[in-house]
Amino acid sequence: MAEAQSRADGHAVRAMAEALLRRVDPAIAWSFACIVLVLLVGSLYSSSFLSLGYLLQQLKVASFLGVIATGMMIVILLGQIDLSVPWVVAVGGMMSTAATGWGPVGSLFAIPVGIACGVALGLVNGVGVAYLRIPSMVVTLAINAVAQGLMVVHTGGFSPQDASSPAMRALATGETLLGIPNAILVWGAIGVAATFLLTRTTFGRTVYAIGNRERAAYLSGARTRLVVMSAFGLSGGLSAFGGVLLAGYASKAAQAMGDPYLLPAIAAVVLGGTSILGGRGNYLGTVAGVILITLLQSILSVMQMPEFGRHVTYGIVIVAMLLVYGRDRSQRL
C-alpha cells in the first residue's frame, strides 16, 4: 500500500514538473541561463563580477536600455520596427536639458518636455505606418533623420551646453534608503505598467492580435490603426524618457547619445523571446534580454573587444533569433 502511494506521489511530482516546464518559455529560460553563464565567465576575470555592488551597478546601467527596450518591444509585437530610436533618445535628452534654461519653471517641466517631444515624434511614425501605410522601416528611418536635422539646427551643430535638472539627476543617479538606485525603481515601475498594459487591457490584446494577423484583428472590430499609432507614440515617449535618464546620468545631453542603443534594444527584445515577426512575446523575456546584453557589454569591455565587434555580435544574434522564431512561427501557422 505504501509503495503504491509512493509511486502515485512520484507520478504527481513528475506531472507537475512537466506542466511547469511546458509553461516556461524556452527563450526566457535560455536568456537567464546565459546570464548566469556570463556572470560565471566574468568572475574568472574578476571576483567583483559576483559582488552585490557590481550587480546593482549593472542593473542601474541596464535600466536605461530597459526603458528604451520596453517601447521597442511594444512595436515589435505589432510586427513592426522603430529605427528612429537613436535620435528620439537624443531629442528627449537635449530638449529636457534645454528646458532647464528657462529658469525654475523650465526645471520643473524639463522631464515632461523631453517625453512630450518623443511622443510627438512617435505619433508621426504611427500616423505614417497606420494611416499612410508606409513601411515602418522607411518612415521611422526618415523621422530619425528629421530629428537629427532638427537637433543640429537647435544646437547650431555644437555640443549642447545646457545641464540637466536636479530631478533628472535624482532619477538617474540617486538611491533610496535601502541603497537601491532610483533608475532601477523607475525601470521596475515602467515594467509593471507595461506588463499590465499588454496582459490586462484591450490595447494589449489588440497589439498581440495585430502582430498575429492584422486583417483578422480589424475584421473582429479592433481599432487597429489607433492602436498602431498609439504603440509608436509609446515607443517614442519611452525612448525620449531613456534620453532624459541618460542626460541626468551624465548631467548633460549629447548629440549622439542615442546611437549605441538601437541594436542593443532590438537584440534584447529578440533575445527575450519576442518574435520579430510580431504576435508573441513576454516582458519578463525582455528584462532577461536587457540584463544579458548589459552584462555582455560589460564583459566585452573587460575583454577589450572593439566597438565593431560588439555590433557584429548584436547583428549575428538578431539574425539567428529571426531564423529560429521565423521557422517556429511558420510551423505554427
Secondary structure as UniProt FT lines:
FT   HELIX           2..23
FT   HELIX           26..45
FT   HELIX           47..50
FT   HELIX           52..77
FT   TURN            78..79
FT   TURN            83..84
FT   HELIX           85..99
FT   HELIX           100..102
FT   HELIX           104..108
FT   HELIX           110..130
FT   HELIX           136..155
FT   TURN            156..157
FT   HELIX           166..173
FT   TURN            177..178
FT   HELIX           182..200
FT   HELIX           202..219
FT   TURN            220..221
FT   HELIX           224..250
FT   TURN            255..258
FT   HELIX           259..261
FT   HELIX           262..271
FT   TURN            272..273
FT   TURN            276..277
FT   HELIX           283..302
FT   TURN            303..304
FT   HELIX           307..332
//
